[in-house]
């Protein structure tokens, strides 16, 4: 068995390989990786001799460790090697590639790879994604560790076990964990979006595809507009419709407005009629207006309803509404009569009717109002939500403080929507 002890790939690369007489065959240029059971393993060394590359099979090694690499063959037995794209190589295809560290909610880089012996083979045990891997490749790991020990601090190991890494393939742009579904779903949607945004488009789409419908619906609005469109446009209509249906109408409209008309039509025809109508209504408003910002998901009851009845209905209906700050009071024609805060309703007597409890001096905006004017109104009156009401008094939707935060962020951070 040629493998003795544990070793990192950086301990081997550029090291000399000796023939049976102890003379140098060449220096290690790369390592060929193949599928193993249970872990990937090294099948051969690529060695460089007089600026030419040669293939040295693992079975022709006598010793393989960080101190010495010895072969059972002489240079005459080596066969030339062209580094074909079909082979998976350590330096070319694995080192410096991105890997999703779901525990840290970030994308990191493979700085080194740890190898260990298993049944006579050298298997890939872990990816080193920490500072140690960088320092080791620079040849200063030991010196750096001694320096830090002087200050009574250590150099941490940051390894991701190869048990959590998906099977590798040649010429890959990134490396993926085998457990993104359960691990990523536990992260905040904004963190998931950050991870997806840091990897390649192909890898990002793959990660998004592995999310459950609910998590996907929460993550999609956090992505950049062009990435949102690319992901949904490339997805089959049934799954895209499931995700869109799970979202609030305003967020769904934002995303659909950037898709081809035919794709939008297919998706809207695949979701519940009521949800489709809500989204279509929002798509009809100009961007940068109150109508373009609002959601038509809100809770409204009649002025004749008692607080007790309103609370009973609220418990059932609020589950389907993303943000609830106020209860709106509307007549049979859906004209806005007043507004009640949740606090006021919870503290009121149960037999009190909403018409007696509501505030009638209501701040509202028209659907065509400029978004900055909307932001000023919400800020001036310290509101959590602002009703959008037309000239005839009909209530069309609400704009929440979350929507206004999006306006006040830098342009590249905002989710913009074009006219549908």
N, C-alpha and C positions, 0 to 999 in steps of 0.2 A: 504494500500500500504506500503510495508516494506521499500522501498528505500527513503532516505532523503538526498538531496544534491548530490554533486559530490564526487567521491572517486577514488583512484588508487588501482590497484590490490595489490600493496605492503602494502597498509594500512590495508588490510583484511587478507592476508596470515599470519598464526600463531597466529591470534587473537582469544580470547575465544568466544565460542558460548554459550549463556545462555538458560536454560529451563524456563518455565513459572514462576517458583519460584525464578529465579535468580541464580540458581546453574549452574555450568559449565557442559555443555554436552560434550565438547571436544574443540579442536582448529582447525581452518581452515587449511587444508592441500592443497586444490586445489579448483578450480571453474570449473564446467561443463558448456561448451558453446554449444549452439545450434543455428541453423539458425533462424533469426528473420526477420521481415519486418518493417522498412527497414534495420535494423542493427542486427548483432548477439547479443544474449542475454544470461544471466546466467540462467540456468535451475535448478541448484542445487549446493549445497556446499558439498565438500568432507571434512569430519571432522575426526580428529584422536583422539581416546580415548583409553588410556591404550595400545598404540602401535597397535591398530586395526583401520581400516578405515570403516567409515559409510557414507551412502548416505542421505543427507538432502535436500529434494525438496524445490525449491524456494517458492512454495505456502505455505509451513509450517513455513515461517519466519514472525515474527511480525515487527521487526526493523532491518534495514541493513544500517549502515553508519560507518564512520571511528572511531566513539566513542563506539558504542555498536552494537552487533549482538544478537538478541533475537529470540528464536524459540517458536512455539506454542505447541511443543511436548516434551515428556520426553525421556530419553535414551532408555526406553523399546521399543519405537516405531521406533527406528532407524533400518534400515536394513544394513547388511554388504555390503561392496563395494570392488571390486577387481581391480579397475582402468583398465577396458578392453581397448584393442587397438582401438576398434570401437568408443569410446567416445573421444571428443575433450576437452582437459584440458588446463587451462590457464598456469599453471606452467610447466607442462610436454611438452606441444605442441606449446606454443606461446612465452613465455618469453625466451629471449636470442637467438631467431631465427633471421636469417638475413632478411633484407628487402631492396629492391632497392629504394634508394632516388634519383630519376632521376633528380630532381632539382639541387642536389649537385653533380651529376655525380659520385656517390659512393655507396658502400654497407654499410649499418649501421645495428645496432643490436637493437632489441626490448628490452629496459631496463625496461619498465613498461607499463601498459595499463590503460587508463582513462575510468571510467565508469560513466554513468549518468542515472537518472531515466527517463523512457518513458512508459506511460500507465501502471504504476505499476511494470514495469520490470527494471532490471539493464542492460543497453545496452552498447556495446563496442563503445566508441566515437572516441578514437584516440590511436595510438601507440606512446609512449614516447621513442624517439631514442637519447635523449640528456643526458648531464651530470646530470641533475636534477633527471632523472629516476634512475641512478646508486646511487646517494647520498641518494635518498629516500629509496631505498631498503636497504641501509646500516644504515638507521635511522639517518642520519646526514644532511638532506636537510636544515632544519631550521637553524641549527648552521652555516652551510656553507654560507647560504644566509646572515645571520647577519654579519659574518666575512667579506664577500665581500662588504656589504653595508658600512662598516667602511672605506673601501678604495674607496668609491663612485663608485663602479662598481656593475653590477648586474649579476644574474645567469639566463641566457636566457632559455626560454621554447623552446623545439624542438619537436613538435608534428606532426605526420602525420595522417590526418583525416581518420577514418575508411571507409569513403565514397570512398576513392581511393584504397582500399585494396580488393583483390579478395576474394571470399568465402573461408573460411578455411576448412581444412580437418585434420583428426587425423594423428598423427605421421609424420607431414610434416617436411622437412629439412629446408625450407625457406618459406618466405611469399612474395607474389608477388603483385605489384600494378595492378590496373585494367586498367591503362592508359599507359603501356609501349610503345605501338606502336607510339602514337603521341609524347610522351615526349622523348623517347629514340631517335627517328628519328631526333630530333632537336640537339642532342649532336654530338660532333666530333666522328668519327668512333673509334679513339684510346680510348676515354672515354667509349664508349659502350663496347669495347673489355675488358677494365679494369673491368667493372661491371660484364660482363659475366664470366670473369676469377675468380672472387672472390666468386661467388656462386657455389652451387653444379653442377655437370655435367648435371643432369636432369633439374635443374632450368635454367642453362645457355642455354641449348638447347631450352627450352621453350621461353626464352626471344628472342633468335635469330630467332626462328620460327615466332615471331610476327613482325619482321622487314619487311619493304617493300623490294622489290628486289634490288633497287638501294642502299639503306642503307646497306643491307646485303652484297652486293658485295664490298662495301667500308670497311665494318667491318671485314669480314672474313680474309683478309691478315694480320690484326693486331693481330689475335689470335695466340696462340702457335700451332706449327705444328700438334701435336697429337690431339688437340681439333678441328682444321680445318678438319682433316680427319674424326674424329668421327661424326661431325655435318653433313658433306656432305654425308658420307657413310650411315648414318641413314635416310637421306632425300629421298623422292621419286624422281625418275630420272628426271621428268619433271621440278620440282622446282629447283633441283640442276643444271640442264642445263641452266635454266633462269639466275641463279646467276652467273654461270661460264661464260656465254655469255656476261654478263654485265661487266666483269672484263677485265683488260688488259691481253694480251696473256701471258706475262711473269709471272704475278701473278697467272693466271689460271693454267699454267704449274706447278708452284711450288706446288699448292694444289693437282692437279691430280696425280702428281708423287708419292704421299703417299697413294693413294687409290688402292684397288684391281684392277687387270687388267680388269676384267669383268665390274666393275662399271665404269672405265674410258671409256671403249668401248661404254657402253650404253649412257654415257653423250655426248661423241663426236659425236655419231650418231644422237643425239637429237638437236644439235646446227647447225648453218649455216655452210655450207661446207667450206667457206673461213676461218671462224674463227677456225674451227677444224683443218684445214691444218696449220695455223699459230701456234697453240698450239702444234701439233704433231712435227713440225719442232724444236721447243724449247725443247721438251721432249727428243730429240735425242742427246743433248749435255751433256757432263760430268759436274758434279757439280764443283763449285769452279773455273770455267773457264769463259772467256769472253762470250762464247756461252751460258753458263748456267745462266749468269747474264743479258744478253741482252733482249730487247723487239724488236719484228719485226714490231712494230707500229712506223712509222716515216713518215715525209712528204718529198717527193722528186719530183723534176720537171726536165724537159729537159733543156739543156743549151740554146736552141733557144727560149724559152718562154720569153715574156716580163714581166717586173715587174707588170704592170697593170693586165695581165692575171693571173699571179701567185697570186696576192693579192685576186682576185676574187675567184679563186679556194680554196685558203687558208681559206677564211671565211667559206666556206661550209665544207671543209674536216677536219679542226682543231677541230671541235666539237667532233669528234670520236676518237681523239688521246689524251691520258692522259697528256703527257708532250711534249711541243713543244718549243725548244730553238733555233733551227737552221732549215734552209731549205737546204736540200741536193740536189746537182745537179748530175744527173745520165744520162748516155746515153741510147740508145734503148735496150742495153743488160743488163741494170741495173748495169753497172760498175760505181763506184764513180769517178766523175770528179772534184767536188769542193763542197764548203760549203759557205752559206751566213747566217749571223746572222739576226734575225728579225729586229733589229735596223737598220742595213744597208739597208735592203729591204724597210723598211718604209720611209727612208730618200732619197732613190734613185729616179731618174726621172722615171716617169711611162712608158716611151717608151724604157728605157734601157733594154737590154736582160741579162738574168741571167749569160750567159757564160762570159760576160764582167765584171760582178759584183762579181763573185765568187772568193773565196780564194782557190788557188790550192795547197798551202803548208799545207796539211792536216795531222793531227795526227790521226792515226788509230791503231787498235789492231786486231790480228788474232783471230778467234773463239776459238782456243785452248789455248790462252794466260792465264797465271795464274791470278787469281782475284787480288792478291796483286800487281802484275805488272800493272794491269789496274788502280787500286787505285792510284798508284804512278804517272802514266801518267796524270790522271785527275787532281791530286793535283799539279803536277809540272807545267802544262800549264794552270791552272786555268780554266778548261773547265766545262761547264754545261752538256755536253753530248759528248760521244766519239763513232765514227762509228766503227762497227765490219766488217772488210773486209778480204776476203780470199786472197790467193796468186795470184789469177788471177784477182783481183781487183773488184770482185763482192761484193756488199754491202748486208750484211745479217741482220743487225739491229743496234741498238744503246744501249749504257749503259749510264744511266743518273747519275747525282751526287747523287740522292736519293738512287740509288742502292749501291753506294759506301759507303754512310753513314751506311747502313745495315751491310757492311763488317767490318767497324771500331767499331761497337758496340760490347759489350760483347757477348760471344757465345750464352748464353741463350736468348738474345734479338733478335738474327738474325733469319730470316725465311730461314731455310735450305731446300735444295731440293736434293733428291736422283735421280740417273739416271732413266729415264723413260723406 
